[in-house]
């Protein structure tokens, strides 16, 4: 089927508990739901091929990996590993002065900062795509082939 023969219409409805960047009805060649690991590369490829693309994200740009999964978890594990290594410093002939302690507020702040950097990078990438609409949030999306 040719692109011109198949169009997808998207309607976003604004709800009091959900911020919708743009409440509208427009026509798109493609709709990418989610900005996790496969969403942005797919949207990028679609826009490179000339498709008008809508990108929809329910909550935070970047999906689970960037916000609550891979990146935050690996950041916390890295902090734990450093604390573990410091506790074992004497085994390596390294003297550590005072009692070792972990400041969880700073550990969490570091995790949040790194996740924000990743989220910001993905957001910047998505917004730079030509022929795409991004930054929309919706709790309910009605899409259909017209």
C-alpha positions, -999 to +999 in steps of 0.1 A: +000+000+000+013+034-009+019+060+018-007+083+002-033+056+002-030+049+039-032+077+064-035+075+102-055+100+121-047+108+157-068+125+183-055+134+217-079+142+244-070+165+273-078+151+308-073+171+340-047+146+354-027+144+322-008+172+304-013+172+267+011+193+248-012+197+219-049+187+217-056+182+181-066+160+152-040+156+125-030+131+099+002+112+101+019+085+080+031+067+111+026+068+149+053+056+172+040+048+207+066+050+234+101+065+235+119+035+250+148+018+233+131+012+199+108+042+197+133+070+188+153+050+163+121+039+146+108+075+145+142+086+132+141+060+104+105+069+095+113+106+092+144+098+071+121+080+047+098+110+045+070+098+067+051+124+088+055+108+123+037+113+156+056+102+187+035+095+218+049+090+253+026+083+283+050+095+310+087+102+308+107+103+276+132+074+274+109+047+287+117+022+315+154+018+307+162+055+311+139+063+339+134+034+363+153+004+348+187+000+333+204+034+338+192+041+373+199+006+384+234+005+369+241+039+385+231+026+420+252-006+414+282+015+405+279+034+438+276+002+457+306-012+439+328+018+449+317+014+485+325-023+484+359-016+469+367+011+495+358-013+523+383-038+509+410-012+504+432-027+531+434-060+511+451-040+484+475-022+508+455+010+507+448+028+540+415+045+543+413+072+571+379+075+588+350+051+590+335+046+555+299+057+551+275+060+522+254+091+518+222+078+502+209+113+494+239+120+473+238+085+457+201+091+447+209+126+435+236+112+412+212+086+399+186+112+392+211+135+375+223+107+352+187+097+343+178+133+336+209+137+313+198+106+294+161+117+292+173+152+280+194+136+253+166+115+240+142+144+241+166+166+222+171+139+196+133+134+191+126+171+188+153+174+162+136+149+139+121+165+107+085+159+099+076+147+134+054+158+162+068+151+196+063+160+232+027+148+235+014+130+266-019+113+267-036+088+289-059+077+261-051+078+225-076+070+198-059+061+165-075+047+134-068+041+097-087+066+076 
